[in-house]
C-alpha cells in the first residue's frame, strides 16, 4: 500500500494550501491563527476514502522547523510527499525537499505548480506537478499506476 504524506511545508511563508499564501514582515510565520489547508485536507480525505494510506501534516500550524519536519519525514518513510511550494519560498522549499530521501516521490500542487508548472518542476525539486484543482488529478495519478497526471 502506498504511504502518502500531504505536507504543508514549514517556513517563513504561511502556506494555507487554499490557493493563496502570506508572508510576514518580521521574518517569522508566527500568527495567532493559521488558516486550515482546505484543499490539502480535501485531498487527504479523498485518498483515504479511496483506500490509500494518506496523512496530512501542517508543519506551518505546528510551527515545525525544517529540521523537525525532516526528522518526521525520515521516521514516517512515506512513498510520496505532496506539497505546495510557493514563488516566495521556493529556495527554502527546495532545500527541504532535496533533503528528503531520493526514494520518496515528490509532487507539487497549488498556485506555483498551476501557473508555472515547468518552472516549479525545475526550481522546487519535485518530480511531478499537478495543476489546477488537483484533488482528483492526484487520485487519478495513483489509480492509473502513476501513468497519468493532469
N, CA, C and O atoms as a GROMACS GRO file, in nm:
protein
  600
    1UNK      N    1   0.084  -0.118   0.000
    1UNK     CA    2   0.000   0.000   0.000
    1UNK      C    3   0.089   0.125   0.000
    1UNK      O    4   0.188   0.130   0.072
    2UNK      N    5   0.052   0.223  -0.081
    2UNK     CA    6   0.128   0.348  -0.089
    2UNK      C    7   0.110   0.429   0.039
    2UNK      O    8  -0.002   0.446   0.087
    3UNK      N    9   0.218   0.480   0.092
    3UNK     CA   10   0.218   0.565   0.210
    3UNK      C   11   0.236   0.708   0.160
    3UNK      O   12   0.344   0.745   0.114
    4UNK      N   13   0.131   0.789   0.169
    4UNK     CA   14   0.130   0.923   0.110
    4UNK      C   15   0.125   1.028   0.220
    4UNK      O   16   0.037   1.026   0.306
    5UNK      N   17   0.220   1.121   0.215
    5UNK     CA   18   0.221   1.233   0.308
    5UNK      C   19   0.183   1.361   0.233
    5UNK      O   20   0.252   1.401   0.139
    6UNK      N   21   0.076   1.422   0.274
    6UNK     CA   22   0.036   1.553   0.222
    6UNK      C   23   0.093   1.653   0.323
    6UNK      O   24   0.050   1.658   0.438
    7UNK      N   25   0.191   1.731   0.279
    7UNK     CA   26   0.270   1.813   0.370
    7UNK      C   27   0.259   1.961   0.339
    7UNK      O   28   0.299   2.006   0.232
    8UNK      N   29   0.207   2.037   0.433
    8UNK     CA   30   0.210   2.182   0.424
    8UNK      C   31   0.349   2.222   0.475
    8UNK      O   32   0.374   2.220   0.595
    9UNK      N   33   0.437   2.258   0.382
    9UNK     CA   34   0.577   2.282   0.412
    9UNK      C   35   0.596   2.394   0.514
    9UNK      O   36   0.524   2.494   0.512
   10UNK      N   37   0.694   2.378   0.604
   10UNK     CA   38   0.722   2.482   0.702
   10UNK      C   39   0.798   2.598   0.638
   10UNK      O   40   0.845   2.587   0.525
   11UNK      N   41   0.811   2.706   0.711
   11UNK     CA   42   0.893   2.815   0.662
   11UNK      C   43   0.836   2.951   0.694
   11UNK      O   44   0.741   2.964   0.770
   12UNK      N   45   0.896   3.052   0.634
   12UNK     CA   46   0.859   3.190   0.660
   12UNK      C   47   0.734   3.233   0.584
   12UNK      O   48   0.681   3.341   0.610
   13UNK      N   49   0.688   3.151   0.492
   13UNK     CA   50   0.566   3.181   0.417
   13UNK      C   51   0.452   3.100   0.477
   13UNK      O   52   0.462   2.978   0.488
   14UNK      N   53   0.345   3.167   0.517
   14UNK     CA   54   0.228   3.098   0.570
   14UNK      C   55   0.152   3.042   0.451
   14UNK      O   56   0.077   3.113   0.384
   15UNK      N   57   0.171   2.912   0.426
   15UNK     CA   58   0.108   2.846   0.312
   15UNK      C   59  -0.022   2.784   0.360
   15UNK      O   60  -0.021   2.689   0.439
   16UNK      N   61  -0.131   2.835   0.314
   16UNK     CA   62  -0.258   2.786   0.363
   16UNK      C   63  -0.304   2.662   0.290
   16UNK      O   64  -0.394   2.592   0.338
   17UNK      N   65  -0.245   2.631   0.174
   17UNK     CA   66  -0.297   2.520   0.097
   17UNK      C   67  -0.432   2.553   0.037
   17UNK      O   68  -0.500   2.464  -0.013
   18UNK      N   69  -0.471   2.677   0.041
   18UNK     CA   70  -0.602   2.720  -0.005
   18UNK      C   71  -0.594   2.810  -0.126
   18UNK      O   72  -0.678   2.898  -0.145
   19UNK      N   73  -0.493   2.790  -0.208
   19UNK     CA   74  -0.471   2.864  -0.331
   19UNK      C   75  -0.417   3.005  -0.305
   19UNK      O   76  -0.416   3.088  -0.396
   20UNK      N   77  -0.372   3.034  -0.184
   20UNK     CA   78  -0.312   3.162  -0.153
   20UNK      C   79  -0.213   3.143  -0.040
   20UNK      O   80  -0.214   3.039   0.027
   21UNK      N   81  -0.130   3.241  -0.018
   21UNK     CA   82  -0.034   3.235   0.092
   21UNK      C   83   0.000   3.378   0.134
   21UNK      O   84  -0.028   3.473   0.062
   22UNK      N   85   0.059   3.392   0.251
   22UNK     CA   86   0.100   3.522   0.304
   22UNK      C   87   0.244   3.514   0.352
   22UNK      O   88   0.293   3.407   0.389
   23UNK      N   89   0.309   3.628   0.352
   23UNK     CA   90   0.440   3.638   0.414
   23UNK      C   91   0.430   3.734   0.531
   23UNK      O   92   0.337   3.814   0.539
   24UNK      N   93   0.526   3.726   0.620
   24UNK     CA   94   0.527   3.817   0.733
   24UNK      C   95   0.645   3.911   0.721
   24UNK      O   96   0.744   3.879   0.655
   25UNK      N   97   0.636   4.026   0.783
   25UNK     CA   98   0.744   4.124   0.778
   25UNK      C   99   0.849   4.098   0.885
   25UNK      O  100   0.961   4.147   0.874
   26UNK      N  101   0.815   4.024   0.987
   26UNK     CA  102   0.906   4.001   1.098
   26UNK      C  103   1.004   3.887   1.072
   26UNK      O  104   1.092   3.862   1.154
   27UNK      N  105   0.991   3.818   0.961
   27UNK     CA  106   1.080   3.706   0.933
   27UNK      C  107   1.035   3.579   1.001
   27UNK      O  108   1.112   3.484   1.012
   28UNK      N  109   0.912   3.575   1.047
   28UNK     CA  110   0.858   3.457   1.114
   28UNK      C  111   0.712   3.442   1.074
   28UNK      O  112   0.642   3.540   1.053
   29UNK      N  113   0.668   3.320   1.065
   29UNK     CA  114   0.528   3.293   1.030
   29UNK      C  115   0.442   3.278   1.154
   29UNK      O  116   0.333   3.221   1.146
   30UNK      N  117   0.487   3.326   1.268
   30UNK     CA  118   0.410   3.313   1.392
   30UNK      C  119   0.287   3.403   1.389
   30UNK      O  120   0.299   3.525   1.386
   31UNK      N  121   0.171   3.342   1.390
   31UNK     CA  122   0.044   3.413   1.391
   31UNK      C  123  -0.042   3.353   1.500
   31UNK      O  124  -0.015   3.243   1.548
   32UNK      N  125  -0.145   3.425   1.539
   32UNK     CA  126  -0.239   3.372   1.636
   32UNK      C  127  -0.326   3.266   1.571
   32UNK      O  128  -0.367   3.169   1.635
   33UNK      N  129  -0.354   3.283   1.444
   33UNK     CA  130  -0.441   3.190   1.370
   33UNK      C  131  -0.372   3.144   1.243
   33UNK      O  132  -0.321   3.226   1.165
   34UNK      N  133  -0.370   3.016   1.222
   34UNK     CA  134  -0.316   2.960   1.099
   34UNK      C  135  -0.433   2.907   1.016
   34UNK      O  136  -0.511   2.826   1.066
   35UNK      N  137  -0.447   2.952   0.892
   35UNK     CA  138  -0.557   2.902   0.809
   35UNK      C  139  -0.542   2.752   0.785
   35UNK      O  140  -0.432   2.702   0.763
   36UNK      N  141  -0.652   2.682   0.789
   36UNK     CA  142  -0.651   2.538   0.762
   36UNK      C  143  -0.624   2.516   0.613
   36UNK      O  144  -0.684   2.584   0.530
   37UNK      N  145  -0.537   2.423   0.578
   37UNK     CA  146  -0.509   2.395   0.435
   37UNK      C  147  -0.622   2.310   0.375
   37UNK      O  148  -0.609   2.189   0.359
   38UNK      N  149  -0.732   2.377   0.341
   38UNK     CA  150  -0.854   2.309   0.296
   38UNK      C  151  -0.833   2.211   0.182
   38UNK      O  152  -0.878   2.097   0.190
   39UNK      N  153  -0.766   2.253   0.078
   39UNK     CA  154  -0.754   2.164  -0.038
   39UNK      C  155  -0.663   2.046  -0.008
   39UNK      O  156  -0.684   1.936  -0.061
   40UNK      N  157  -0.563   2.067   0.074
   40UNK     CA  158  -0.480   1.954   0.118
   40UNK      C  159  -0.563   1.859   0.204
   40UNK      O  160  -0.548   1.737   0.195
   41UNK      N  161  -0.652   1.915   0.285
   41UNK     CA  162  -0.743   1.832   0.364
   41UNK      C  163  -0.838   1.753   0.276
   41UNK      O  164  -0.862   1.635   0.300
   42UNK      N  165  -0.894   1.820   0.174
   42UNK     CA  166  -0.982   1.751   0.080
   42UNK      C  167  -0.909   1.635   0.012
   42UNK      O  168  -0.961   1.524   0.001
   43UNK      N  169  -0.786   1.664  -0.033
   43UNK     CA  170  -0.707   1.560  -0.099
   43UNK      C  171  -0.683   1.442  -0.007
   43UNK      O  172  -0.700   1.327  -0.047
   44UNK      N  173  -0.644   1.469   0.115
   44UNK     CA  174  -0.616   1.361   0.211
   44UNK      C  175  -0.740   1.276   0.234
   44UNK      O  176  -0.732   1.153   0.234
   45UNK      N  177  -0.855   1.340   0.253
   45UNK     CA  178  -0.980   1.266   0.274
   45UNK      C  179  -1.017   1.186   0.150
   45UNK      O  180  -1.061   1.071   0.162
   46UNK      N  181  -1.001   1.244   0.033
   46UNK     CA  182  -1.032   1.174  -0.092
   46UNK      C  183  -0.945   1.049  -0.108
   46UNK      O  184  -0.994   0.942  -0.145
   47UNK      N  185  -0.816   1.063  -0.082
   47UNK     CA  186  -0.726   0.948  -0.093
   47UNK      C  187  -0.763   0.839   0.008
   47UNK      O  188  -0.767   0.721  -0.026
   48UNK      N  189  -0.790   0.879   0.131
   48UNK     CA  190  -0.829   0.781   0.234
   48UNK      C  191  -0.959   0.710   0.195
   48UNK      O  192  -0.970   0.588   0.210
   49UNK      N  193  -1.057   0.786   0.146
   49UNK     CA  194  -1.185   0.727   0.106
   49UNK      C  195  -1.172   0.633  -0.013
   49UNK      O  196  -1.263   0.554  -0.040
   50UNK      N  197  -1.061   0.641  -0.084
   50UNK     CA  198  -1.038   0.554  -0.199
   50UNK      C  199  -0.933   0.447  -0.168
   50UNK      O  200  -0.874   0.388  -0.258
   51UNK      N  201  -0.911   0.422  -0.040
   51UNK     CA  202  -0.828   0.311   0.002
   51UNK      C  203  -0.679   0.337   0.014
   51UNK      O  204  -0.602   0.243   0.035
   52UNK      N  205  -0.637   0.462   0.003
   52UNK     CA  206  -0.494   0.493   0.014
   52UNK      C  207  -0.459   0.531   0.157
   52UNK      O  208  -0.542   0.586   0.230
   53UNK      N  209  -0.338   0.500   0.195
   53UNK     CA  210  -0.287   0.539   0.326
   53UNK      C  211  -0.229   0.679   0.313
   53UNK      O  212  -0.118   0.697   0.263
   54UNK      N  213  -0.305   0.779   0.359
   54UNK     CA  214  -0.265   0.919   0.343
   54UNK      C  215  -0.272   0.990   0.477
   54UNK      O  216  -0.358   0.963   0.560
   55UNK      N  217  -0.179   1.083   0.495
   55UNK     CA  218  -0.174   1.160   0.619
   55UNK      C  219  -0.142   1.304   0.584
   55UNK      O  220  -0.055   1.331   0.502
   56UNK      N  221  -0.212   1.398   0.648
   56UNK     CA  222  -0.187   1.540   0.631
   56UNK      C  223  -0.110   1.591   0.752
   56UNK      O  224  -0.150   1.571   0.866
   57UNK      N  225   0.002   1.658   0.725
   57UNK     CA  226   0.078   1.725   0.830
   57UNK      C  227   0.089   1.873   0.791
   57UNK      O  228   0.138   1.907   0.684
   58UNK      N  229   0.042   1.958   0.880
   58UNK     CA  230   0.050   2.103   0.859
   58UNK      C  231   0.166   2.156   0.943
   58UNK      O  232   0.148   2.198   1.058
   59UNK      N  233   0.286   2.153   0.885
   59UNK     CA  234   0.406   2.196   0.957
   59UNK      C  235   0.402   2.344   0.989
   59UNK      O  236   0.468   2.388   1.084
   60UNK      N  237   0.327   2.423   0.913
   60UNK     CA  238   0.314   2.566   0.943
   60UNK      C  239   0.238   2.583   1.074
   60UNK      O  240   0.287   2.650   1.166
   61UNK      N  241   0.120   2.524   1.085
   61UNK     CA  242   0.039   2.538   1.205
   61UNK      C  243   0.106   2.476   1.327
   61UNK      O  244   0.085   2.521   1.440
   62UNK      N  245   0.185   2.372   1.304
   62UNK     CA  246   0.254   2.307   1.415
   62UNK      C  247   0.383   2.381   1.452
   62UNK      O  248   0.450   2.346   1.549
   63UNK      N  249   0.416   2.484   1.372
   63UNK     CA  250   0.535   2.564   1.392
   63UNK      C  251   0.662   2.480   1.393
   63UNK      O  252   0.754   2.502   1.472
   64UNK      N  253   0.664   2.383   1.304
   64UNK     CA  254   0.782   2.297   1.291
   64UNK      C  255   0.890   2.368   1.211
   64UNK      O  256   0.861   2.443   1.118
   65UNK      N  257   1.012   2.345   1.248
   65UNK     CA  258   1.126   2.391   1.169
   65UNK      C  259   1.147   2.294   1.053
   65UNK      O  260   1.086   2.188   1.047
   66UNK      N  261   1.235   2.333   0.963
   66UNK     CA  262   1.270   2.242   0.854
   66UNK      C  263   1.333   2.114   0.912
   66UNK      O  264   1.305   2.004   0.864
   67UNK      N  265   1.417   2.129   1.014
   67UNK     CA  266   1.482   2.014   1.075
   67UNK      C  267   1.382   1.918   1.138
   67UNK      O  268   1.394   1.796   1.121
   68UNK      N  269   1.286   1.970   1.211
   68UNK     CA  270   1.186   1.884   1.274
   68UNK      C  271   1.100   1.815   1.167
   68UNK      O  272   1.066   1.698   1.181
   69UNK      N  273   1.067   1.888   1.062
   69UNK     CA  274   0.989   1.831   0.953
   69UNK      C  275   1.068   1.717   0.887
   69UNK      O  276   1.012   1.611   0.860
   70UNK      N  277   1.195   1.740   0.862
   70UNK     CA  278   1.280   1.636   0.802
   70UNK      C  279   1.286   1.512   0.890
   70UNK      O  280   1.275   1.400   0.840
   71UNK      N  281   1.304   1.532   1.020
   71UNK     CA  282   1.308   1.416   1.112
   71UNK      C  283   1.176   1.339   1.110
   71UNK      O  284   1.176   1.216   1.114
   72UNK      N  285   1.065   1.411   1.104
   72UNK     CA  286   0.935   1.345   1.096
   72UNK      C  287   0.923   1.262   0.969
   72UNK      O  288   0.880   1.147   0.972
   73UNK      N  289   0.963   1.320   0.857
   73UNK     CA  290   0.957   1.251   0.728
   73UNK      C  291   1.047   1.127   0.731
   73UNK      O  292   1.007   1.022   0.681
   74UNK      N  293   1.165   1.138   0.787
   74UNK     CA  294   1.257   1.023   0.796
   74UNK      C  295   1.196   0.910   0.879
   74UNK      O  296   1.213   0.793   0.846
   75UNK      N  297   1.124   0.946   0.984
   75UNK     CA  298   1.060   0.845   1.069
   75UNK      C  299   0.938   0.782   0.999
   75UNK      O  300   0.919   0.661   1.006
   76UNK      N  301   0.858   0.865   0.931
   76UNK     CA  302   0.737   0.816   0.864
   76UNK      C  303   0.771   0.731   0.741
   76UNK      O  304   0.703   0.632   0.713
   77UNK      N  305   0.875   0.768   0.669
   77UNK     CA  306   0.917   0.699   0.547
   77UNK      C  307   0.805   0.688   0.443
   77UNK      O  308   0.769   0.578   0.402
   78UNK      N  309   0.750   0.801   0.402
   78UNK     CA  310   0.643   0.795   0.301
   78UNK      C  311   0.699   0.757   0.164
   78UNK      O  312   0.817   0.777   0.136
   79UNK      N  313   0.612   0.702   0.081
   79UNK     CA  314   0.649   0.674  -0.058
   79UNK      C  315   0.634   0.801  -0.142
   79UNK      O  316   0.704   0.818  -0.241
   80UNK      N  317   0.543   0.889  -0.101
   80UNK     CA  318   0.512   1.012  -0.174
   80UNK      C  319   0.497   1.128  -0.076
   80UNK      O  320   0.447   1.111   0.035
   81UNK      N  321   0.541   1.244  -0.120
   81UNK     CA  322   0.512   1.368  -0.049
   81UNK      C  323   0.444   1.460  -0.150
   81UNK      O  324   0.496   1.485  -0.259
   82UNK      N  325   0.328   1.510  -0.111
   82UNK     CA  326   0.256   1.607  -0.192
   82UNK      C  327   0.263   1.739  -0.116
   82UNK      O  328   0.220   1.747   0.000
   83UNK      N  329   0.316   1.842  -0.180
   83UNK     CA  330   0.340   1.968  -0.111
   83UNK      C  331   0.310   2.085  -0.202
   83UNK      O  332   0.287   2.069  -0.322
   84UNK      N  333   0.310   2.204  -0.142
   84UNK     CA  334   0.273   2.325  -0.215
   84UNK      C  335   0.385   2.430  -0.205
   84UNK      O  336   0.376   2.522  -0.124
   85UNK      N  337   0.490   2.416  -0.286
   85UNK     CA  338   0.593   2.519  -0.286
   85UNK      C  339   0.534   2.651  -0.339
   85UNK      O  340   0.437   2.649  -0.415
   86UNK      N  341   0.593   2.762  -0.301
   86UNK     CA  342   0.544   2.892  -0.349
   86UNK      C  343   0.659   2.970  -0.413
   86UNK      O  344   0.776   2.938  -0.395
   87UNK      N  345   0.621   3.072  -0.490
   87UNK     CA  346   0.723   3.159  -0.552
   87UNK      C  347   0.814   3.218  -0.445
   87UNK      O  348   0.936   3.218  -0.458
   88UNK      N  349   0.753   3.268  -0.339
   88UNK     CA  350   0.828   3.338  -0.235
   88UNK      C  351   0.920   3.247  -0.154
   88UNK      O  352   1.018   3.294  -0.097
   89UNK      N  353   0.889   3.121  -0.149
   89UNK     CA  354   0.964   3.032  -0.061
   89UNK      C  355   1.037   2.921  -0.136
   89UNK      O  356   1.087   2.827  -0.073
   90UNK      N  357   1.043   2.928  -0.268
   90UNK     CA  358   1.092   2.815  -0.347
   90UNK      C  359   1.235   2.774  -0.310
   90UNK      O  360   1.268   2.656  -0.314
   91UNK      N  361   1.321   2.870  -0.275
   91UNK     CA  362   1.458   2.832  -0.239
   91UNK      C  363   1.462   2.751  -0.110
   91UNK      O  364   1.531   2.650  -0.102
   92UNK      N  365   1.388   2.796  -0.010
   92UNK     CA  366   1.382   2.721   0.116
   92UNK      C  367   1.307   2.590   0.098
   92UNK      O  368   1.347   2.487   0.153
   93UNK      N  369   1.200   2.592   0.019
   93UNK     CA  370   1.124   2.470  -0.008
   93UNK      C  371   1.214   2.367  -0.076
   93UNK      O  372   1.213   2.249  -0.041
   94UNK      N  373   1.291   2.412  -0.173
   94UNK     CA  374   1.381   2.322  -0.247
   94UNK      C  375   1.485   2.260  -0.154
   94UNK      O  376   1.513   2.141  -0.162
   95UNK      N  377   1.541   2.342  -0.066
   95UNK     CA  378   1.641   2.291   0.027
   95UNK      C  379   1.582   2.178   0.112
   95UNK      O  380   1.647   2.075   0.132
   96UNK      N  381   1.460   2.197   0.161
   96UNK     CA  382   1.396   2.093   0.241
   96UNK      C  383   1.359   1.973   0.156
   96UNK      O  384   1.386   1.859   0.195
   97UNK      N  385   1.299   1.996   0.041
   97UNK     CA  386   1.258   1.885  -0.048
   97UNK      C  387   1.380   1.803  -0.088
   97UNK      O  388   1.373   1.680  -0.091
   98UNK      N  389   1.489   1.869  -0.120
   98UNK     CA  390   1.612   1.797  -0.158
   98UNK      C  391   1.671   1.717  -0.042
   98UNK      O  392   1.744   1.621  -0.064
   99UNK      N  393   1.639   1.756   0.081
   99UNK     CA  394   1.693   1.684   0.197
   99UNK      C  395   1.620   1.553   0.224
   99UNK      O  396   1.670   1.468   0.298
  100UNK      N  397   1.502   1.537   0.164
  100UNK     CA  398   1.427   1.412   0.182
  100UNK      C  399   1.491   1.301   0.098
  100UNK      O  400   1.559   1.328   0.000
  101UNK      N  401   1.467   1.179   0.138
  101UNK     CA  402   1.521   1.063   0.067
  101UNK      C  403   1.487   1.070  -0.081
  101UNK      O  404   1.377   1.108  -0.120
  102UNK      N  405   1.583   1.031  -0.163
  102UNK     CA  406   1.561   1.026  -0.308
  102UNK      C  407   1.458   0.919  -0.345
  102UNK      O  408   1.404   0.921  -0.456
  103UNK      N  409   1.431   0.827  -0.254
  103UNK     CA  410   1.332   0.722  -0.279
  103UNK      C  411   1.189   0.773  -0.270
  103UNK      O  412   1.096   0.708  -0.318
  104UNK      N  413   1.171   0.889  -0.209
  104UNK     CA  414   1.037   0.948  -0.196
  104UNK      C  415   1.005   1.025  -0.323
  104UNK      O  416   1.085   1.107  -0.368
  105UNK      N  417   0.889   0.997  -0.380
  105UNK     CA  418   0.844   1.072  -0.497
  105UNK      C  419   0.774   1.198  -0.449
  105UNK      O  420   0.686   1.193  -0.363
  106UNK      N  421   0.813   1.313  -0.505
  106UNK     CA  422   0.760   1.440  -0.461
  106UNK      C  423   0.671   1.501  -0.569
  106UNK      O  424   0.708   1.505  -0.687
  107UNK      N  425   0.553   1.548  -0.527
  107UNK     CA  426   0.454   1.605  -0.618
  107UNK      C  427   0.420   1.746  -0.569
  107UNK      O  428   0.383   1.764  -0.452
  108UNK      N  429   0.431   1.844  -0.657
  108UNK     CA  430   0.394   1.982  -0.624
  108UNK      C  431   0.251   2.010  -0.670
  108UNK      O  432   0.209   1.965  -0.776
  109UNK      N  433   0.179   2.084  -0.587
  109UNK     CA  434   0.043   2.126  -0.618
  109UNK      C  435   0.030   2.274  -0.582
  109UNK      O  436   0.122   2.332  -0.525
  110UNK      N  437  -0.082   2.333  -0.615
  110UNK     CA  438  -0.110   2.470  -0.572
  110UNK      C  439  -0.082   2.575  -0.677
  110UNK      O  440  -0.068   2.545  -0.796
  111UNK      N  441  -0.074   2.697  -0.630
  111UNK     CA  442  -0.064   2.815  -0.715
  111UNK      C  443   0.058   2.815  -0.806
  111UNK      O  444   0.044   2.832  -0.927
  112UNK      N  445   0.175   2.796  -0.750
  112UNK     CA  446   0.300   2.797  -0.828
  112UNK      C  447   0.301   2.684  -0.929
  112UNK      O  448   0.335   2.704  -1.046
  113UNK      N  449   0.263   2.565  -0.885
  113UNK     CA  450   0.260   2.448  -0.973
  113UNK      C  451   0.161   2.468  -1.088
  113UNK      O  452   0.187   2.423  -1.200
  114UNK      N  453   0.051   2.534  -1.062
  114UNK     CA  454  -0.051   2.556  -1.164
  114UNK      C  455  -0.010   2.663  -1.265
  114UNK      O  456  -0.026   2.645  -1.385
  115UNK      N  457   0.042   2.774  -1.215
  115UNK     CA  458   0.072   2.886  -1.304
  115UNK      C  459   0.205   2.874  -1.378
  115UNK      O  460   0.219   2.925  -1.489
  116UNK      N  461   0.300   2.807  -1.318
  116UNK     CA  462   0.433   2.790  -1.379
  116UNK      C  463   0.481   2.647  -1.358
  116UNK      O  464   0.581   2.625  -1.289
  117UNK      N  465   0.412   2.549  -1.416
  117UNK     CA  466   0.444   2.408  -1.387
  117UNK      C  467   0.588   2.369  -1.421
  117UNK      O  468   0.651   2.296  -1.344
  118UNK      N  469   0.641   2.415  -1.534
  118UNK     CA  470   0.777   2.376  -1.572
  118UNK      C  471   0.880   2.443  -1.483
  118UNK      O  472   0.979   2.381  -1.445
  119UNK      N  473   0.857   2.570  -1.451
  119UNK     CA  474   0.946   2.639  -1.358
  119UNK      C  475   0.942   2.573  -1.220
  119UNK      O  476   1.045   2.556  -1.155
  120UNK      N  477   0.822   2.537  -1.176
  120UNK     CA  478   0.806   2.471  -1.046
  120UNK      C  479   0.882   2.339  -1.044
  120UNK      O  480   0.950   2.307  -0.946
  121UNK      N  481   0.871   2.262  -1.151
  121UNK     CA  482   0.946   2.136  -1.160
  121UNK      C  483   1.096   2.161  -1.147
  121UNK      O  484   1.166   2.091  -1.075
  122UNK      N  485   1.143   2.261  -1.219
  122UNK     CA  486   1.286   2.291  -1.222
  122UNK      C  487   1.337   2.347  -1.089
  122UNK      O  488   1.443   2.307  -1.041
  123UNK      N  489   1.263   2.439  -1.029
  123UNK     CA  490   1.314   2.512  -0.914
  123UNK      C  491   1.281   2.452  -0.778
  123UNK      O  492   1.351   2.480  -0.680
  124UNK      N  493   1.177   2.369  -0.770
  124UNK     CA  494   1.136   2.321  -0.637
  124UNK      C  495   1.189   2.183  -0.602
  124UNK      O  496   1.182   2.143  -0.486
  125UNK      N  497   1.242   2.110  -0.699
  125UNK     CA  498   1.300   1.980  -0.667
  125UNK      C  499   1.201   1.864  -0.666
  125UNK      O  500   1.234   1.756  -0.618
  126UNK      N  501   1.081   1.886  -0.718
  126UNK     CA  502   0.982   1.779  -0.723
  126UNK      C  503   0.996   1.704  -0.855
  126UNK      O  504   1.061   1.751  -0.949
  127UNK      N  505   0.934   1.586  -0.862
  127UNK     CA  506   0.938   1.508  -0.984
  127UNK      C  507   0.809   1.514  -1.064
  127UNK      O  508   0.806   1.477  -1.182
  128UNK      N  509   0.702   1.562  -1.000
  128UNK     CA  510   0.571   1.571  -1.064
  128UNK      C  511   0.504   1.701  -1.023
  128UNK      O  512   0.531   1.756  -0.917
  129UNK      N  513   0.415   1.749  -1.109
  129UNK     CA  514   0.333   1.867  -1.081
  129UNK      C  515   0.190   1.834  -1.119
  129UNK      O  516   0.164   1.778  -1.226
  130UNK      N  517   0.097   1.868  -1.031
  130UNK     CA  518  -0.045   1.858  -1.062
  130UNK      C  519  -0.100   1.999  -1.065
  130UNK      O  520  -0.082   2.075  -0.970
  131UNK      N  521  -0.167   2.036  -1.173
  131UNK     CA  522  -0.215   2.172  -1.190
  131UNK      C  523  -0.365   2.183  -1.162
  131UNK      O  524  -0.438   2.084  -1.164
  132UNK      N  525  -0.408   2.306  -1.137
  132UNK     CA  526  -0.550   2.333  -1.117
  132UNK      C  527  -0.605   2.270  -0.991
  132UNK      O  528  -0.536   2.257  -0.889
  133UNK      N  529  -0.730   2.233  -1.000
  133UNK     CA  530  -0.796   2.166  -0.887
  133UNK      C  531  -0.740   2.025  -0.880
  133UNK      O  532  -0.788   1.935  -0.949
  134UNK      N  533  -0.641   2.006  -0.799
  134UNK     CA  534  -0.556   1.888  -0.807
  134UNK      C  535  -0.607   1.762  -0.737
  134UNK      O  536  -0.551   1.655  -0.757
  135UNK      N  537  -0.710   1.772  -0.657
  135UNK     CA  538  -0.752   1.657  -0.577
  135UNK      C  539  -0.781   1.534  -0.663
  135UNK      O  540  -0.729   1.426  -0.636
  136UNK      N  541  -0.863   1.550  -0.766
  136UNK     CA  542  -0.898   1.435  -0.849
  136UNK      C  543  -0.786   1.398  -0.946
  136UNK      O  544  -0.774   1.282  -0.985
  137UNK      N  545  -0.703   1.495  -0.984
  137UNK     CA  546  -0.586   1.464  -1.068
  137UNK      C  547  -0.490   1.372  -0.993
  137UNK      O  548  -0.437   1.276  -1.049
  138UNK      N  549  -0.468   1.403  -0.866
  138UNK     CA  550  -0.378   1.319  -0.785
  138UNK      C  551  -0.439   1.180  -0.767
  138UNK      O  552  -0.369   1.080  -0.778
  139UNK      N  553  -0.568   1.173  -0.739
  139UNK     CA  554  -0.634   1.043  -0.726
  139UNK      C  555  -0.619   0.963  -0.854
  139UNK      O  556  -0.587   0.845  -0.850
  140UNK      N  557  -0.642   1.026  -0.969
  140UNK     CA  558  -0.629   0.958  -1.098
  140UNK      C  559  -0.485   0.912  -1.121
  140UNK      O  560  -0.462   0.803  -1.175
  141UNK      N  561  -0.389   0.994  -1.080
  141UNK     CA  562  -0.248   0.956  -1.090
  141UNK      C  563  -0.221   0.825  -1.016
  141UNK      O  564  -0.157   0.735  -1.070
  142UNK      N  565  -0.269   0.815  -0.895
  142UNK     CA  566  -0.248   0.692  -0.818
  142UNK      C  567  -0.330   0.576  -0.875
  142UNK      O  568  -0.281   0.464  -0.883
  143UNK      N  569  -0.454   0.603  -0.913
  143UNK     CA  570  -0.538   0.497  -0.969
  143UNK      C  571  -0.486   0.445  -1.102
  143UNK      O  572  -0.510   0.329  -1.136
  144UNK      N  573  -0.414   0.528  -1.177
  144UNK     CA  574  -0.363   0.487  -1.307
  144UNK      C  575  -0.228   0.417  -1.298
  144UNK      O  576  -0.168   0.382  -1.400
  145UNK      N  577  -0.181   0.395  -1.177
  145UNK     CA  578  -0.049   0.335  -1.160
  145UNK      C  579   0.062   0.432  -1.194
  145UNK      O  580   0.168   0.392  -1.243
  146UNK      N  581   0.038   0.560  -1.168
  146UNK     CA  582   0.136   0.667  -1.188
  146UNK      C  583   0.165   0.693  -1.336
  146UNK      O  584   0.274   0.740  -1.370
  147UNK      N  585   0.071   0.663  -1.421
  147UNK     CA  586   0.092   0.683  -1.565
  147UNK      C  587   0.029   0.811  -1.616
  147UNK      O  588   0.057   0.853  -1.727
  148UNK      N  589  -0.056   0.872  -1.535
  148UNK     CA  590  -0.131   0.985  -1.585
  148UNK      C  591  -0.147   1.088  -1.474
  148UNK      O  592  -0.188   1.054  -1.363
  149UNK      N  593  -0.115   1.210  -1.503
  149UNK     CA  594  -0.144   1.319  -1.409
  149UNK      C  595  -0.183   1.439  -1.493
  149UNK      O  596  -0.113   1.475  -1.588
  150UNK      N  597  -0.293   1.501  -1.457
  150UNK     CA  598  -0.344   1.616  -1.534
  150UNK      C  599  -0.305   1.745  -1.468
  150UNK      O  600  -0.338   1.853  -1.518
   0.00000   0.00000   0.00000
